[in-house]
Amino acid sequence: MRLLFIIFSVLAFLLFARLWVGQGSFPDIWFLEKQIKAQNESNDLQSEKNRKLEAEVSELKSGDDTINAYARSELGMIRKGETFYNVILNDKQAVPDQTTPIVKEDNFE
């Protein structure tokens, strides 16, 4: 009887040790849950970026006004008959993050 109790005690100890050490243990599951949470947050950020890009693509497909505005702001393009003025500020702190060209329209009509 005593031998049987010792065998069952050792088996129980091994089974409980498996819960705390190795693959499938509680710490391993907690670590995997943290990874899943971090990945879900990353997926949410990427989904938001994708949604914004899809909205921008649909705007660019919708009309010439959007393409014209994009060409002016991002590529610095101007129309025929316009004069481009680039404003350079001396103060480094006053420089905006993204420069927007100032365009003077000359109507020759």
N, C-alpha and C positions, 0 to 999 in steps of 0.2 A: 504494500500500500504506500509506504514511504517513497519507494522508487517511482511509482506511478505519479505521485504528487510532484516529485522533482522533475520528471520528464515534462509534465504539463506546465510547470512553472517556467522551465527553459523555453518551451514552445511559445508560451504567452509572452515572455520577455522578447523573443525574437520577432514575434508579430508586432508588438508595440514599438520595438526599435525600428521596424520598417516604416512606421508612421512618422518617425522623426528624422530618419536618415535615408538618403538615397532618392532614386527616381520615384515620383508619386507621393513623396512625403509632404507633410503640411508646409514646411518652409519652401519646398519646391513649388507647391501649388500657389502659395502666396506670391512668390517671385513671378510666376507665370501670369497671375492675375494683374500684377503691376505692369508687366509688359503689355498685356492686352489693353489695359486702360491707356497707357502711353500711346500705343498704336492707334487706338480709336480716336484719341485727341489729334494725332497727326493726320489721320484720315479725314477728320472734320475740317481741319485747316486746308487740306488739299482740295476737299470738296468745295469749300468756299472760294478758293482761288479758281477752280475750274468753272464755277458758276459765274464769277466775274468775267473770266475770259470768254465764256460762251455768250454772255450779254454783250461784250465788246465786239465779238465777231458778228453777232446778229445786227448790232448798230452799224457796223461797217458795211454789211450787206444791204442795209435798208435804204441808203441814199447817199447822194453826193455831198451833202452838207457835212455829214460825219467824216467822210474821207477828207474833205477840204480842211476841216478843223484839225484832224489828226496830222495832216501834212504840214499845216502851219505850226502847230505846237511841238510836235515831235521831230519833224524833219527840217524845220526852218524854211520851208518853201514860201515863196511869195508869188503873187499874180503879176502878169504883164501890166506895166504901167504903175506899179507900186514902188515905193522907196522903202528900203529896209534900214532901220535905225537900231543899232546895238548899244545899249546903255551899260557902261562899265562903272561900277561904284568903287570908290577908293577904300571905304571901310569894309574890312573882311567880314565883320559880323552882320553887316546889313545886306550881304549878298544872299538872295533867295536860293532855295535848293534847286529850283528849276527855272531857268530864264525863259521869259516869254518875249518874243520879238515885238517891237512896236512898229506898226506898219502904217505908212501914210498913203492913202489912196489918192491918186491923181486921176481925175476924170477928164479924159480927152474927148469926150463925146460932143 
